Amino acid sequence: MNPINNYLTIDVEDYFQVSAFEDIIDTNAWGTMEQRVVGNTEKILDLLSQHHTKATFFIVGWIAERYPQLVQSIHNQGHEIGAHSFWHRKVYDLTPEEFRTDTLQVKSSLERIINAPVSGYRAPSYSITKKSLWALDILKELGFTYDSSIFPIYHDTYGIPDAPRFTYCHANGLLEHPISTALVLGLKIPVSGGGYFRLFPYWFTRLALKSINRKDKQPFIFYLHPWEVDPEQPRMHHAKLLSRFRHYNNLGKTPQRLKQLLTDFTFTPLPAHAQ
């Protein structure tokens, strides 16, 4: 039996742009920070090349405008380009008009750089929740064919716990690729990347991801950020304790775990249309 092709996604943002630090770093200060996103993204690109793997890269517009050559390089290497907002502000903190402006800005910027349509969107911090479902109609209006922002779990800052676990269509026809969860003793456990990839031991992550393929007979969606392969990044000592833990926990283990993940599973970019 052929292995299931899972979906690999990279959310291209720098360490100082994460939502966990938004209360201590204003967007006006971004340009004054040490910029590490290009080098970290190139590390991931090199690793993907070694494993003959293609992914979807959801890119923050501010980064695209500052480093268009990085976007072009990702595109030229055969990866898919998606939008990850322009200013990395959580959707439910914006008005519908602010969201439309931000999203149109990032979509236009990326499409201008790669001279091709951008079909996919991922909200910063998975911030399309029940209080911001209005964003889905705006995505559809702006020409996106799919979203990958809904995390079907309970969490203090994101999540729609009763959302379907696997790809589905919204009422407006927009395709949704929800972030993957595994069923462990009947409970939905987030095991598909990011901080969870660093929190759980790799053997548990691999077991849980394999269960999605074997028991659910479904591909899983894995996500990672370039700053997660960078244990040498500057430390935000004034951030809240929980934010620091979530951001810095086990950063040094991510590169080796990612190499192992690419060995243990096969991946493709997210599909832009229902299959």
Stockholm file with secondary structure:
# STOCKHOLM 1.0

chainA/1-275         MNPINNYLTIDVEDYFQVSAFEDIIDTNAWGTMEQRVVGNTEKILDLLSQHHTKATFFIVGWIAERYPQLVQSIHNQGHEIGAHSFWHRKVYDLTPEEFRTDTLQVKSSLERIINAPVSGYRAPSYSITKKSLWALDILKELGFTYDSSIFPIYHDTYGIPDAPRFTYCHANGLLEHPISTALVLGLKIPVSGGGYFRLFPYWFTRLALKSINRKDKQPFIFYLHPWEVDPEQPRMHHAKLLSRFRHYNNLGKTPQRLKQLLTDFTFTPLPAHAQ
#=GR chainA/1-275 SS CCCCEEEEEEEECCGGGSGGGTTTSCGGGGGGSCCCHHHHHHHHHHHHHHTTCCCEEEECHHHHHHCHHHHHHHHHTTCEEEECCSSCCCGGGSCHHHHHHHHHHHHHHHHHHHTSCCCEECCGGGCCCGGGTTHHHHHHHTTCCEECCCCCSCCSSCCCTTSCSSCEECTTSCEECCCCEEEETTEEEECSBHHHHHHSCHHHHHHHHHHHHHTSCCCCEEEECGGGGCTTSCCCTTSCHHHHHHHHTTGGGHHHHHHHHHHHSEEECCCSSCC
#=GC SS_cons         CCCCEEEEEEEECCGGGSGGGTTTSCGGGGGGSCCCHHHHHHHHHHHHHHTTCCCEEEECHHHHHHCHHHHHHHHHTTCEEEECCSSCCCGGGSCHHHHHHHHHHHHHHHHHHHTSCCCEECCGGGCCCGGGTTHHHHHHHTTCCEECCCCCSCCSSCCCTTSCSSCEECTTSCEECCCCEEEETTEEEECSBHHHHHHSCHHHHHHHHHHHHHTSCCCCEEEECGGGGCTTSCCCTTSCHHHHHHHHTTGGGHHHHHHHHHHHSEEECCCSSCC
//
